Amino acid sequence: MSLLRTAGRPMLASMFVAGGLHSLRRPQDVAPAAEPVVRPVTERVSALPDRTELVRLNGAVHVVGGVLLGLGRCPRVAALALAATLVPTTLAGHRFWEAEDPADRAQQRIHFLKNLSMLGGLLIAADDTAGRPSLLWRGRHAAKGLRHDAHLVQRSVRATARPAAAAGGVRAKLGH
């Protein structure tokens, strides 16, 4: 693994681990801010838990995803999970457009843009194959190899079929 990945992944993950631990330990601190995003979802999907439990669940995803990303274990999946949870987290926690105090609005805009930057980093991390070919490339390459092999088998069968048929015809004429 490159030095940039070794250093960059834990740096990107640190914010999620710290924030996730806070949400796990004290969900009541975060739940009121999550209300504008959580309420419409829980009203439509009755199977979801209440807002405090959703905040705790989101925190758990942040901790687990952050640790996995930081350690380089399943980093692409971890980055995607973090990216998926970062969108509602940002929309719930940093609604700068609703802030009336100019100082608070500026602070929330900074946090919103910080989260947007982290989302960009997560998307890059989710696409990073660490120098190895992607699964899509490997699949296409394997399919191309199989087509090539099938073509060779087809040519081989055609090349040996004619002499075999001729030999079979000769044997039939000889009475064997």
Wavefront OBJ file of the C-alpha trace (Angstrom):
o trace
v 0.000 0.000 0.000
v 1.289 3.454 -0.837
v 2.329 5.937 1.805
v -0.512 8.243 0.778
v -3.106 5.523 1.364
v -1.454 4.462 4.610
v -1.600 8.005 5.966
v -4.691 9.315 4.181
v -7.233 6.649 5.048
v -6.844 6.974 8.845
v -6.942 10.761 8.515
v -10.189 10.597 6.553
v -11.602 8.000 8.940
v -10.730 9.860 12.165
v -13.637 12.278 11.959
v -16.118 9.440 11.523
v -14.762 7.424 14.420
v -14.799 10.449 16.754
v -18.258 11.614 15.683
v -19.650 8.082 15.679
v -18.421 7.437 19.211
v -20.114 10.642 20.355
v -23.392 9.584 18.688
v -23.179 6.145 20.294
v -22.448 7.471 23.768
v -24.742 10.510 23.779
v -27.392 10.153 21.054
v -29.619 12.628 22.870
v -27.086 15.377 22.012
v -27.409 14.688 18.293
v -31.046 13.553 17.972
v -32.640 17.049 18.016
v -30.480 18.162 15.082
v -31.408 14.980 13.196
v -35.133 15.569 13.640
v -35.767 17.451 10.333
v -34.333 14.563 8.322
v -35.365 11.629 10.511
v -39.012 12.571 11.119
v -40.199 12.417 7.469
v -38.446 9.092 6.973
v -39.782 7.444 10.137
v -43.312 8.659 9.330
v -43.185 6.845 5.987
v -41.318 3.725 7.140
v -42.862 2.447 10.357
v -40.288 -0.351 10.737
v -37.525 2.147 11.534
v -36.639 2.818 15.168
v -37.103 6.195 16.848
v -34.743 9.089 16.197
v -32.434 8.340 19.130
v -31.893 4.790 17.928
v -31.370 5.965 14.351
v -28.713 8.401 15.576
v -27.083 5.573 17.523
v -27.231 3.281 14.462
v -25.700 6.009 12.303
v -22.960 6.421 14.910
v -22.267 2.691 14.856
v -21.938 2.753 11.059
v -19.518 5.683 11.378
v -17.387 3.918 13.972
v -17.256 0.570 12.166
v -16.819 2.149 8.736
v -14.196 4.547 10.040
v -12.194 1.808 11.740
v -12.345 -0.418 8.639
v -11.344 2.452 6.374
v -8.551 3.534 8.695
v -7.147 0.013 8.916
v -7.476 -0.549 5.174
v -9.890 -3.495 5.642
v -12.620 -3.487 2.984
v -11.830 0.199 2.395
v -14.045 0.584 -0.655
v -17.127 -0.838 1.068
v -16.376 1.154 4.223
v -15.995 4.366 2.215
v -19.303 3.747 0.435
v -21.098 3.070 3.733
v -19.650 6.247 5.243
v -20.577 8.257 2.143
v -24.143 6.944 2.253
v -24.562 7.949 5.899
v -22.754 11.269 5.516
v -25.435 12.735 3.246
v -28.316 12.574 5.772
v -25.915 13.453 8.598
v -24.885 16.619 6.779
v -28.420 17.553 5.794
v -29.589 17.087 9.376
v -26.705 18.631 11.249
v -25.606 21.560 9.120
v -28.694 23.273 7.755
v -26.950 26.620 7.290
v -29.781 27.922 5.109
v -32.109 27.823 8.137
v -29.768 29.613 10.557
v -30.838 33.170 11.330
v -27.755 34.350 13.204
v -25.063 35.349 10.645
v -22.256 33.882 12.769
v -24.121 30.602 13.221
v -24.985 30.552 9.492
v -21.310 31.014 8.590
v -20.249 28.288 11.028
v -22.855 25.834 9.717
v -21.847 26.613 6.106
v -18.229 25.814 6.978
v -19.270 22.470 8.506
v -21.532 21.739 5.539
v -18.680 22.378 3.087
v -16.285 20.341 5.254
v -18.680 17.403 5.072
v -19.048 17.928 1.341
v -15.248 17.756 1.051
v -15.180 14.585 3.155
v -17.867 13.116 0.880
v -15.593 13.785 -2.084
v -12.706 12.058 -0.317
v -14.917 9.082 0.483
v -16.035 8.791 -3.123
v -12.408 8.817 -4.244
v -11.584 6.179 -1.608
v -14.543 4.070 -2.734
v -13.188 4.111 -6.289
v -9.569 3.431 -5.287
v -8.498 -0.061 -6.305
v -5.018 0.371 -4.765
v -3.356 -0.205 -8.115
v -5.150 -3.476 -8.789
v -7.582 -3.833 -11.676
v -11.214 -3.287 -10.774
v -13.694 -6.147 -10.598
v -15.342 -4.848 -13.756
v -12.032 -4.903 -15.646
v -11.204 -8.367 -14.324
v -14.624 -9.658 -15.383
v -14.310 -8.203 -18.870
v -10.767 -9.529 -19.190
v -11.860 -13.024 -18.088
v -14.787 -12.959 -20.541
v -12.459 -11.933 -23.367
v -10.118 -14.796 -22.448
v -13.003 -17.260 -22.432
v -14.186 -16.060 -25.840
v -10.650 -16.475 -27.169
v -10.384 -19.985 -25.719
v -13.799 -20.939 -27.139
v -12.709 -19.695 -30.566
v -9.527 -21.799 -30.378
v -11.551 -24.880 -29.393
v -13.954 -24.236 -32.265
v -11.066 -23.959 -34.753
v -9.461 -27.089 -33.337
v -12.705 -29.057 -33.621
v -13.203 -27.903 -37.210
v -9.607 -28.724 -38.116
v -9.787 -32.240 -36.695
v -13.365 -32.985 -37.764
v -12.647 -33.165 -41.490
v -9.745 -35.643 -41.248
v -11.707 -37.669 -38.680
v -14.742 -37.780 -40.967
v -12.551 -38.812 -43.882
v -10.931 -41.529 -41.797
v -14.358 -42.698 -40.679
v -15.506 -42.829 -44.284
v -12.480 -44.898 -45.249
v -13.111 -47.299 -42.357
v -16.744 -47.643 -43.407
v -15.695 -48.515 -46.963
v -13.233 -51.084 -45.676
v -15.961 -52.707 -43.596
v -14.678 -52.042 -40.100
l 1 2 3 4 5 6 7 8 9 10 11 12 13 14 15 16 17 18 19 20 21 22 23 24 25 26 27 28 29 30 31 32 33 34 35 36 37 38 39 40 41 42 43 44 45 46 47 48 49 50 51 52 53 54 55 56 57 58 59 60 61 62 63 64 65 66 67 68 69 70 71 72 73 74 75 76 77 78 79 80 81 82 83 84 85 86 87 88 89 90 91 92 93 94 95 96 97 98 99 100 101 102 103 104 105 106 107 108 109 110 111 112 113 114 115 116 117 118 119 120 121 122 123 124 125 126 127 128 129 130 131 132 133 134 135 136 137 138 139 140 141 142 143 144 145 146 147 148 149 150 151 152 153 154 155 156 157 158 159 160 161 162 163 164 165 166 167 168 169 170 171 172 173 174 175 176
